Amino acid sequence: MSNIVKVGIAELDLVVPPDTIRTTGLGSCVGVILYDEIKKIAGLAHVMLPDSTLAKAASINIGKYADTAITSLYDMLIKRGAIKRNMKAKIAGGAQMFQFSSGSEMMRIGPRNVESVKSQLADLGIPIMASDVGGSSGRTIEFNPESTELSIKTVNMGTKIL
């Protein structure tokens, strides 16, 4: 009997087979899957914003920002037995959901999230095996740690497997 572990906005969690892990409503947010295909363990972070230095509060939600979510997810996987050299990533989301006439850099949340996620993964030395980012449509993603398949449902565009 398998379950679907649901990850909400600005959350992160881990999964092992036979369970899968899913997040919905990826607009400008980026879903980051880190996985060790040998140990069959995976984690998902639903990243909302590129950088925790933008946070105003003293205590921040680590799942909300690319820099804190990815390092926290990585640490959680290592604690559960994943091995750094086996770790890989798949990413999806980062859409530009709204068109702004100003072209302001601050409004480019989706593209900035993608850039930040890629930078964090590069810093950790984790290769991105597949990505489905950008565009202007929302996505729902589900990852199977057994097959390492990432199913991506894009609004009005059907489903694809990476």
Residue pairs with C-beta under 8 A, 6 or more apart in sequence:
1 18
2 17
2 18
2 19
2 20
3 19
3 20
4 19
4 20
4 21
4 22
4 142
5 13
5 14
5 15
5 19
5 20
5 21
5 22
5 44
6 21
6 22
6 23
6 24
7 13
7 21
7 22
7 23
7 44
7 45
7 46
8 23
8 46
9 23
9 25
9 29
9 46
9 48
10 46
10 47
10 48
10 61
10 63
10 64
10 69
11 45
11 46
11 63
12 43
12 44
12 45
12 46
12 62
12 63
12 69
12 72
12 73
12 76
13 21
13 43
13 44
14 21
14 41
14 42
14 43
14 76
14 77
14 80
15 21
15 41
15 42
15 43
15 44
15 143
15 145
16 40
16 41
16 42
16 145
17 40
17 144
17 145
17 146
18 146
19 145
20 142
20 143
20 144
20 145
21 33
21 42
21 43
21 44
21 142
21 143
21 145
22 44
22 140
22 141
22 142
22 143
23 31
23 44
23 46
23 140
23 141
24 140
25 138
25 140
26 46
26 92
26 93
26 95
26 138
26 139
26 140
26 141
27 93
27 95
27 97
27 110
27 138
28 93
28 94
28 95
28 96
28 97
28 109
28 110
28 113
29 46
29 47
29 48
29 93
29 94
29 113
30 47
30 66
30 91
30 92
30 93
30 94
30 110
30 113
30 114
30 117
30 133
31 44
31 45
31 46
31 47
31 91
31 92
31 93
31 139
31 141
32 44
32 45
32 47
32 66
32 69
32 70
32 73
32 89
32 91
32 117
32 121
33 42
33 43
33 44
33 89
33 90
33 91
33 141
33 143
33 150
34 42
34 43
34 45
34 70
34 73
34 74
34 77
34 82
34 87
34 88
34 89
34 126
35 41
35 42
35 43
35 77
35 82
35 87
35 88
35 89
35 90
35 143
35 145
35 148
36 42
36 77
36 81
36 82
36 83
36 86
36 87
36 88
37 86
37 88
37 145
37 148
38 83
38 86
39 81
39 82
39 83
39 86
40 145
40 146
41 77
41 80
41 81
41 82
41 145
42 77
42 143
42 145
42 148
43 73
43 76
43 77
44 73
44 141
44 143
45 63
45 69
45 70
45 72
45 73
46 63
47 63
47 64
47 65
47 66
47 69
47 70
47 93
47 113
47 116
47 117
48 64
48 65
48 113
49 64
49 65
49 66
49 109
49 113
50 65
50 66
50 67
50 109
50 112
50 113
50 115
50 116
51 65
51 66
51 67
51 116
52 60
52 62
52 64
52 65
52 67
52 68
53 67
54 65
55 64
55 65
60 68
62 68
62 69
62 72
63 69
63 72
66 113
66 116
66 117
66 119
66 120
67 116
67 120
70 117
70 120
70 121
70 124
71 120
71 124
74 87
74 124
74 126
77 87
78 84
84 125
87 124
87 126
88 126
88 127
88 128
88 129
88 148
89 121
89 126
89 127
89 128
89 129
90 128
90 129
90 130
90 131
90 143
90 148
90 150
90 162
91 114
91 117
91 118
91 121
91 128
91 130
91 131
91 132
91 133
92 131
92 132
92 133
92 139
92 141
92 150
92 152
92 162
93 110
93 113
93 114
93 133
93 139
93 141
94 110
94 111
94 113
94 114
94 117
94 133
94 134
95 110
95 133
95 134
95 135
95 136
95 137
95 138
95 139
96 108
96 110
96 111
96 134
96 135
96 136
97 110
97 136
97 138
98 107
100 107
105 112
110 133
110 134
111 134
114 133
114 134
118 128
121 127
121 128
129 148
129 162
130 150
130 162
131 162
132 139
132 152
132 154
132 160
132 162
135 154
137 154
137 155
137 156
137 157
138 154
138 155
139 152
139 153
139 154
139 155
140 152
140 153
141 150
141 151
141 152
141 153
142 150
142 151
143 149
143 150
143 151
144 151
149 161
149 162
150 161
150 162
151 159
151 160
151 161
152 159
152 160
152 161
152 162
153 159
154 160
